[in-house]
Amino acid sequence: MSTLRRRGFLQLASISAFASVSRLARGLPVSSRARPRVVVVGGGFSGGQCALALRRANPAIEVILIDPDQRYVTCPMSNSVIVGLRSLESITVLRGGFARAGVRWVRDRADALDVARRRITLGCGHTIAYDKLVLAAGIRFLWGQPEGYDEAAAARMPHAWQAGSQTELLRAQLRNMRDGGVVAISVPAGPMRCPPGPFERASLIASYLKQHKPRSKVLIFDANNHFPKQDSFSAVWRDVYPDMIEWIPVVSGGAVLRVEPAAMILHTTQGAHRVDVANIIPPQAPAKLAADAGLAAAHGWCPVKLDTFESTLAADVHVIGDACIADPMPKSASAASSQAKQCALAIAASFSGRMRPEPHFDSVCYSMLGPGRALSIHAAFGWADGAIQRQPPPAETDDGGEESEGQADIEARNAETWYQGIVAESFGGGRTTHS
């Protein structure tokens, strides 16, 4: 194709795409549409799963997904990228599965939500009306906590808690660190995305250091006094990475109060700590869109009706994933995916007049401990007395204790199988950029 013909084709495609979005974004009143419209904001695990589940539940529902990113980099398995066990491409997902399922993807950001008029304003300025909205926009960071930690500081002390460029930055810093250096991981207090994640990260970094920089050490500064699967992690650290990982709880001065990025110094109640690599995970809250729309309660997270995930603060708006309050469920990809399915079934039932199914949820968090070694946390959740209740584990399983080497090997294989499955399910069979 000649340059002029190619340019003309691209211009025509651009005009066509703009016209398509414009037709969607006229903000027509709900009553003027022949079929119900559900708009999903956010194309991660929860948003993608919900959009696809809505199409499966009732193909007559018009499903529009709003997300600005051509590709999605998953947080699950990103810790393995940091230490070179995976490539970033292997956790990068394409978006083609949505179109194949009949979901209309609008590649733009959602700038504002008008819950009274049931409209979303896009970054381009157009609006999209909805019958029901599903907000799956995830989290934002509370910059300034600890003191001195802002977006500029993240270029020196990466958080790597949103996978992508920050993942690569932390990986590069580990590679360039001297043997005998100190890696610090700062864990915030309060609800956070993937609670076992910092401890998986510490384990994987220790595995890298043991092989490449054996005189180095990992310090975990924790603003809490306990963490998930603590006995199992501690046993692995003691047996596999002896004297390489030190966990410092809040009662021992684990909360980082202030950072000096230029000097690579962390300040706690126990004094100043100079380190070589600092991974600062800041406190988290729901995405700005949710907060601005008044969907967050005074404590910062979004309250929902747990059988439908409809907001208790706004009608016809459902909040799923990391932003909502769904205790005792963790903020994890698998929990978000489980919530998305229930939310989709509840919305589909509301349009058809059918009874919605009784809620049932599950969650699994896999934590890699090193090459070919992992542990997991499984949980099932039922519905009782109008609330989500964690169901007791089978008698033969336990949430604590040591993991045998054989079991850790099996769990590593299970982790890979789970990851490939949830990616395929949440993104419509969408392939990663490297398979």
N, C-alpha and C positions, 0 to 999 in steps of 0.2 A: 504494500500500500504506500502511495506517495506521501510525502510529508504534509502536503496541503489536504489530501483526502483524509489522512489520519487526524489532522487538526480539526477538520470539519466534523468527522465522526465523534471525536471527543467532545466538541462543543455541543453537538446534538444530544449526546448522551447526558451531558451536564444539564442541559436545558430540560430534557425529559425527566431527569431525577428531581430537579428543582420543582417542576410542575407537579410531580407526584406528591412531594412533600407539601407543596402549597395546597393541593386538594385536600390532603389530610388535615392541614393546619388552619383551615378557614374558621375553625371554632364554631361549627354549626351546632345549633341547639340539639340536645339529645333526641327530642321528639321527631326530628326530621330524618332520622336514620332508620333504615329498614331492619337492621339487625343490631344486637347489642355490641358495644365496643368496650374492650378492656385495654387500657394503656398500662404497660409495664415499664417502669423507669429503673434502669440498671440491668446490664447484661452479663452479670456474673453467675455463680452457681445457683443462687436463689431466683434471680430474675429470669435467667434462661430456662431453668427447670419449670417455673410457673407458666411462662409463655407457652412452652411446648405442651405442658400438662393441660392447659386450657384448650388447646387445639385438639388434643386427644379426647378430652371430656366432651366437647361439643364443637365440631367443626363449623357450626353456624356462627360462632362468636368471632367477631373481628378482633384480632389481637395485634396490637402495635407495640413494638419494643423500641424504646429510646435509649441509645447509648452512643457516645461519640467515638469510640475506639474501634478501629478496623480489626484489631486482634486483642485477645484477652490473655494476659499472663497470670497463671494461677498461683495463688499463695501456697496451696499444698504442693509439696515437693520442691519448693524454692530453696529450702535450707540445703538440699542436696546440691543445688546449683552453686551455692556459696563455696562449697568445698570441692567442687570439680567432679562430683559423681554423676551429674547430669549437665546437659547444656540448657541455656535459656530457651532455645528453640523447642526443646522437648516438652516444655511446659507452656508453650504459646499456642493458643487455640484460635482457629479460623472461625468465621461467622456464617459460613455457607449453609449450615444445618437449619438455621431459622427459616430461610426462604424456602427450602425444600419442604418444611413442615407447614408452610402457609402463614408464617408469622411475618408481618410487615415491619422491617427494621428501618427506623429513622436514625441516620447517623448524625446526631447532634446532641448537645447537652441540654438537659432540662434546667432552665434557669429559675423558674418561679412556678409555684403551685397556687392556684386560686380554688380553694375547696368549696367556697360558696357557689361559684359559677361552674365548677367542675371543668376546669381548663388548666392545661400545662402550657407555659410559655417557653419556647425553645431559644437557644442562643442566637439563632438567626432572626428572632423577633416574631415569628409566626406562633400561633397557638393551636393546640389540639384539644378538642373536647372529648370527654369520656363519660361512659356510664358508670364504670368502676375503675379505680386506679390501684395498681399494686406498686408500692414503693420498695424497691430492693436496691437502694443506692449505697448501702454499706455504711462505712464509718468515715469520720474525719479525725484528724489529730488535734489535740489541745495544745497548740504551740505555746511555748513559754513555760512549760512544765516538763522537766525541772527548769529552774531559772537559767536563762541563757541559751536554752535550746529552742531555736526557731528554724524556719525553712533554710536559711543560709547556713546554720550550724549543721544541718543534715548533710551538707556537702563534705563536711569534715568528719562528723560523727554520724554515719548512716544509721537509719532505723531499719531499713530493709524489711519493713512490715507491710509494704505494698510492693509486690514483685515487679521487677523490671530493672530500670537503671540503678536503683538503690541496691538491688541484689548484686549486680555486676560491680558496683563500687565497693561493697563490703568484701566481695571475692578478691578484688584487686588489692585491697589493703592487707588482707591476710597473706597473699602471695608476696607482697613487698616487705612484710614485717621481718625484723631480725629474729634469728633463733635466740631464745631467751626472753622474748618480748611477752607482754601481758595483754591479753584480750579481755575487755570488760563488756558485760552484757547487763543493761539496766532494765529491770522489769517493773512496770508501773503497778500501783494499787488499783483496785476496782475492776469492774467488768472489762474484758478485752477480747479481741479476736484471737482465737486459737490459744487457749490458756496453756496447753503443754508445749507450744511452739518454741519459747525461749530455751527450754530445757532439751528439746531435740536439737536445737541449734548449738547449744553448748557441747552436747555429745558429739555432734558431727565435726565441730571445730576441733575438739580434742582429738578426734580420730585423724584429722588432717595434720595437726601439730605433732602428734606422736610419730607420724611417718616422715614429716618434712622438717619440723622445727622442734625436736624433742625436749629442749630445755625451756620451752615456753609454758604458759599457764593461762587458764580461763578463770576469771572471777565473775560470779553472778551476783550482782547487787539487786536484791529483791525487796520491794516495798511491801511484801506479804510475809507471813510466817509459815506458809504451807503451799505446796504446789501439787498439781495432779500427778498421780502415780509416783509419788515421791520415793517410796521404798524401792520400787523397781529401778528408777533412774539412779538412785544412790548406790544400789548394789552394783550396777554396771559401772558407774564411775569408780567405785572402790576396786572392782576386779579387773576392769579392762583399761581404765585410765587413772591408775593410782597417782595421787599427788598432783594431778593436772587440772582438776576442777575443784573450785572452792565456792560453795553456796553460802551467801551471807544474808540471813533473814533480816527483817526490819528491826527486830529486837536487838540485833547485833550491829546496827548501823547500816543496814542494807539499802535504805531509801536514799537515792541520789537527790540532793536538794538543789545543787547548782553545778553547772558545767562551764569550763573554759575551753572552747574548741581549739583556739589557736595554740594553747599550751598543752592540750590533751590531758586536762586535769578534771577529775570528778570530785565533788565535795559532798560528804555525808556527815552525819553527827559524830562520826569517829575520825574526822579530819579529811585531808586532801589526799587523793590517790592519782598519781601520774601513770598513765597507761600508754600502750603503743597503738592499740586499736580500740575504739569505743563504739559499741552498738547500743544506741539509746532508743529504747522503745517508749514513745510518749503515751500518756493517757489518751483514751479514745472516747468518742461520743458519736451519735448518729450524724449522717451527712448533713451539710448545711441546709440543703433543700428541705429536709424534714424539720429542722429546728426553725427555719424561717417561716414555715407554713403552720407552726404551732402544734406540731404533732408530738413534740417531746414534753415530758412531764418535768417537774421542778428538779428531779434528780438527774435529768439529762437524757434518758432513754425513752423510747416510744411505747406507751402502754397500748395493748391490743386485747380484743376478745379472743381468747386462746382457742376457741373452736373454729373460728373463721379467719383470724388475724386481721379483722377490721379494727381500725383505730377506735379507741374509746373517746377520742377528741374530735373526730371528723367522720361524718357519714360517707360511705362509699369509697373510703380510702383504706387500703390494706397495707400493712407494713410487715415485711418478712425479712429473715436473715439477721445479720449482725445488729441492726438498728433497733430491733424490737425487744421487749421484755418478755421472755418465754421461759422463765425459770421453772424447773431446774435444768432446762436444756442449755448446753454450752453454745458459745458463739463459734461455730465451726461450719465447714463446707457441707458436711453430711447432715448436720442438724438443719441448716438453712434449706438444703434440698428437700428434706422431709417436710419442713414447714410449707415449702412452695407447693408440694403436691396436695396437702390438705387445703391450703388456701384456694388452689385452682378448683378442687372439687366442690368447695363451699360456694365459690362464685358461680360455677356452672349450675349448681343446684338452685341457687337463688333466681337465675334466669328461667329455669325450666319449671320451677314450682315444686321440685322434688325435695324430699328430706335429705339433708346433707349427712354424709357418713360420720359416725362417731370417730373422733380424733384418735389416731395412733401414730406414734413417731418413733424413730430410732436414730441413733448417732454412733459413729465410730471415728475415733481419732487415732491415726497411725503416727508413730514417732520413730524416725530412723535414728539408730544409735551408732551407726558406722556402716561400712560396706557389707551388704548382705545380712544386716542385723537390725531388728526393729521390735517395738512393743506396741500394744494397742489398748485403747480404752473403749469398751462397748457399753452401750446403754439403750434400753427400750423404755418408752414412755407411754402410759395409758391415760385415760380420762376418768376422773372420779371427783365427785362433789364440785363440779364446775371448774376444775383446775387440771393442769398437766401434772401427773404423778409419775415419778421414776419407779419402774418396776424392779423388784429385787432380781439380782442376777441368778442364773442357775446355780445349784448347790456346788457343782464341780468347778466353778470359775471363781475368780477373786480379783478385786481391783488393785490389790497390793502384792507385795512379795517379790521374790527374785524370779527372773526369767531364765530358763535353761537355754544353753547355747543352741540346741536343736529347735526349741520353740521360737527363739529369736530369729532363726533362719527362716522358719515357716512364716513368721509374721512379716518378714521383709518381702517374701513372695506375695503374701496376701495384700500387703500395702500397694504393690504395683498393680495387682489385679483390680483392687478397689479403685485406685486412681484412674486407670483406663476406663473402668465402668462408669464412674460418676462424670467424667469428662464427656463420654459419649452420650450419656443420658441427659446431661444438662445443656449440651450444645447441639443436640440433634444429630448425633453421630459425627459432629464436626471433628476433623482431624487436627492434630497438632501440626505445626509447621515442619516437624521432623519426627518421623515415625520409626 
